[in-house]
Amino acid sequence: MSNPEEVLEPLLESAREGDPESLGRLLELYRNYLRFLARGMIGGTLRVRLDASDLVQETFLEALRDFRQFAGGTEAQLMAWLRRILVRNLADQVKRHQAQGRDCQRQQSLEALLSQSAGTAQQALSAGISTPSAQAARKEETVLLAEALACLPADYREVVLLRHVERLKFEEIAGRLGRSAGAVRMLWVRALENLHTALEASRGTER
């Protein structure tokens, strides 16, 4: 497939016509992308005990309910709309885990922090992982990368997320994984090799 809009546009059109199956298929395209963004925000900025998959499911439920409010027509606009919903949901969850009485201004500051964190997590999905040519490619490259990450074995996926999304040092990752720093470095190298292979395969299917 040379143009992802060839898939996106008919799904968008059918979803806007009220077809729930098309809307469900449309949202599923971004499950892994949103899950890794949520993981980056939870682990990288707030260090709170929340489940990324639960946050994504809440985001999907809200998107299903409010899809008529989405006025965009491109994948980038849809991704931005879903990110905003994800940020609001995470802000609500963080409020429940913090002391009561947060005022409106402080809540707005929290949402701004989360929004910035979402942008950082998205950049981390590409920077240092994909090739320079891939970094210059279309924005949905991050979606392909998220799909490739999801296909990795759990230990490979974890070391990539800890290194590139949470931006931990190898020594810190070693403590998390219960391995030596040297073993973590080797695991990371093998993980990146497998990730590049999976990503190139994904790009091949998109052409």
N, C-alpha and C positions, 0 to 999 in steps of 0.2 A: 504494500500500500504506500503510495507516494505522498499522500496528504491525509493526516488524521482527521481533518474536517469532513472527509468523505464518510466517516463513521459517525462523527459527532453530530453533524447537521441533521441527518434523518432521525437520530435518537432524540435530539432536542425538539424537533418538530412534532414527533409522535408524543413526546412527554407533554408538550404544551397543549396538545389536543386532548389530553386527559388519559393517555394510555399508561396505566400504572406499571405494566411490565417493562415498557421502554424506559420509564423513569428509574425503575430499579436497576436495569442494566446499565444505564448512564452513570448512576452513582457508584455502582460496583467497580467501575473503571478506576476509581480514585480511592478505594479502600486502603490499599497498602500505602499510597502516597500520604494520605491523612494520618494513618497510624504511625508512620515514621516521623511526621511533623509533630504529632502529639507526644511521641516518645522524647523528641528533642526538647520540647518545651517543659515537660514534666521533669526529666532527668537533668537537663542542662541549666535550667534557670531557677526552678522553684523547689526541687528536691522534695516533692510531696508524694504521698502514697496514693496515687491514682492509676487506674488502668487505662492505657491508651486505647485498647479495643473498645472498652465501654464508652469512652469519650467519642470515638468515631461513630459508634452505633447511635448515640444521642444526636450527633450531628446529622446523621442520615435521617433519623426520625423527624427532626426539625426541617430538614431540606424537603422531605416528602410532604410535610404539612404546608410549607410556605413556598413551594416551587413557583407558584404563580407570581411571586414577587421578584423572581429573577428575570431581569430585562436584557441580559447580555446575549451574545450570539457566538462567542468564541470560547475556545477551551481555556485560554488565559483568564477570561472573565468568570467562567464557571469555577475555576480553581480558586480565584480570589474570593468569590462569594462563599464557597465552602470553607475556606480558611477563616473568614470572618465569623461564621457560625461556630467553628471549632474553638476559636479564641473566646467567644462569649460563653460557651459551655464550660470551658476550662476555668474561666474567671468565676463562674457561678460555683463550680466545685471547690475552688480554692477558698472562696468565702465560707463555705460550709466547714472547711477544715481549720479556719482561723477564728479568732475571737469575734464576738458579735459587736455590732456598733460601728462598722466601717462606714464612713460617710461617703457621699456621692463622689466628691472630688478624689478621694483615695481610691475608690472603685475605678474611676476613669483612669487613674494612674496605673492600676493593675492591668487593665485591659490594654493600655498602651505598651506596657512591658511585655505582655503576652504576644501582642501583635508584632513587636520588634523581634521577640524570640522566635516566632513562626518564620519570619523572614530569614533569620540567621540559620534556622534549621533547614529551610529550603536550600539556601546557598550551600550548606554543608553536605547536602545530598549530592551535589555536583563537584564542588571545589575539592581538589585533592583526590577525587575518586575517578571521575571521568577524564577523558583526554581533553587537551585544549580545544580541539575542533568540536568536541561534544559540548564543551562549556559554551561555545558560541552558537550552538544550534538552538532550535526552537525551545520554548519554555517547557513543553511537555516532555522534554528529555528527562526531567526529574521524575515524571510518572513512570517512564520506562526503567529508570534506575531503581525506583522503589519496587517495581515488579521483579527486577533481577535480584535485589536484596532478599526479597521474600522467598526466593527459590534456593537460597544458600542454606547449607546445614546450620543448625542453631548456633554453634560455637563460632563459625565464620561470621555469621550475621551480627552476633553480639560484639565481637571485637571491632568490626567496622563501625558499628553505631557508637560504641564507647569512644573510639579514636576520632571519628570524623564528625559525629553529631554532638556528643557530649564533650568532645575535645579534651579527653583525659590523657595524661602522660602514660607511657608504657608501664611505669612503676605503679601508677594508680590502677590501671587496668589489671595488672598482675594481682594486686590485692583483691580486686573484685572477683576475679576468676579463679583465685587460688592457684596460680601458676607463677613460675619465675618470669622476670622481665624478658629474658632471652627467649623463653618459650612463647611468650606473648608476641614478640616481634616476628618470630617464624610463623606463628598462626596468622598474624596480620598479613604477612607477605602472601601466604597461600590463599587467604581469603580474598585479597585484591585480585590475584590471578584468576580465581574462580569467578569473581564478580565481573571482571572485564570480559571473560568468556561468555558468561550469561547475558551481559549487556549487549555484546556484539550479536549474539543470537537473537535477542529481542529486536534490535535494530534491523536485522535481516528480515524478520517477519513483517516489519512495518513498511518495507519498501515494496 
